[in-house]
């Protein structure tokens, strides 16, 4: 690898590192914003699990029944 290609690769890595650092800062800011928000209390009605209906049985039946 010649020095020009190496320098180009180093520049790409630095650019990627800068982009990653910016994304990490945005994630940290968003996480801090979410931590400050007051979330509503979950009521028992929201946490209630509704049962799934049973599946119908579609077994083959002989024609004479």
N, C-alpha and C positions, 0 to 999 in steps of 0.2 A: 504494500500500500504506500503510495507516495505521500508527501507531506501535504499536498493540496487536498487530497481525499481525506486524510486524517483531520485536517483543520475543519473541513466541511462536516465531518462526523461529530467532532467536538462541538461545533456550533449547533447542530441539530439536537445533541444531548442537552446542551445548555437551554435551548429553547423549550424542549420538552420538560425540563426541570422547572423552568419558570412558569410554564402553563400549569403544571401539577401544583406548584406552590400557590398559585392564584385560586385553583379549584379547592385546595385545602382550606384557604382562608374563607372562601364562600361557604363551604360546608360548616366551618366553625362558627361563622356569623349566623347562619341559619339555625344551627343547633342551639346557640345562645338565645336566639329569638324564640324558639319553641320552648325553651326552658322557662322563659319569663311569662309565657302565656298561661292564663288560668284555664284549665280544662274543666268542662262540666263534669259533675259527679255522675257516674253511670247508675241509673236507677235499676231496680230489680227487674222491671219490665223489659229493659234493653238486654239484660243478661239471660233472660228466660230462653231456654232451648225448646224449640218446637219439634215434636217427633216427626219423622218422615213417614208418609203413608206406606203401608205394606204394598209390595208389588203383587199384582194379580198373577195367578199361576196360569200359564198358557200351555198346559200339557195336552198332548194329543189324546182325544177320546175316540173310541171306535164308533163307527156310524150307527150301530144298532143300539146304542145307549141313549 
